[in-house]
């Protein structure tokens, strides 16, 4: 639902923005935002999906008596806003550059939900495993392992797991697992790498905390692959035996170091 009166905070992904105060928060924690970037976000949020020209941004952000390098200042405000939102121009989730026209805010804005989020419920995205083979066999094993892990973990109580159809096209090219996790609005991501040595397949898999990029858990497995499907099934089973008990723990059960 669009927030047309500008009085209620508006939410998009894990973010909440108060247009009255110009404050941006991520899961309740205030995110530092400069004045120009805050004004820019407020302006784009008024009409999500509508392209705003650079000339419109100029009139919105500065008075007619202001004399600055407007192109450079707009670029700086866009850059700072994307930094605050963990967004990037090449694969935008929130702020899209429409070449030759301007900028637009991508998602449909929703009013703040009255239903509290269960802080103890963990969320995870299992990303497609990176294979060192370009042929179909490597892609098949990767997709099978990823899908099997998601299917099994989705049955775990108090664990939110992103669907396979949501993550199947996600790649780590030029981005980190931490950045992808923030884009997907999850607390943890599972990433893996497949390396062939003859008929043996070596797998390195990690569970990464999106908040700080640290490794929560990791393992290396090896499997002889006479059949690709059976090989993927065995590796997925071996990963689950170690990973599932960790993800079954709620955040209340984990040792948490306060962060400033």
Secondary structure, DSSP 8 states (H G I E B T S, - for coil): ----SS-S-EEETTEEEETTTTEEEETTEEE---HHHHHHHHHHHHTTT--B-HHHHHHHHS-TT--S-HHHHHHHHHHHHHHHTT--GGG-SSEEEETTTEEEE-S--EE--SS---TT-EEEEE---EES--SHHHHHHHHHHHHHHHHHHTTSTTEEE--HHHHTT---TTS-HHHHHHHHT-SEEEEEEEEEETTEEEEEEEEEETTT--EEEEEEEEEE-SSHHHHHHHHHHHHHHHHHHHHTS-GGGS------
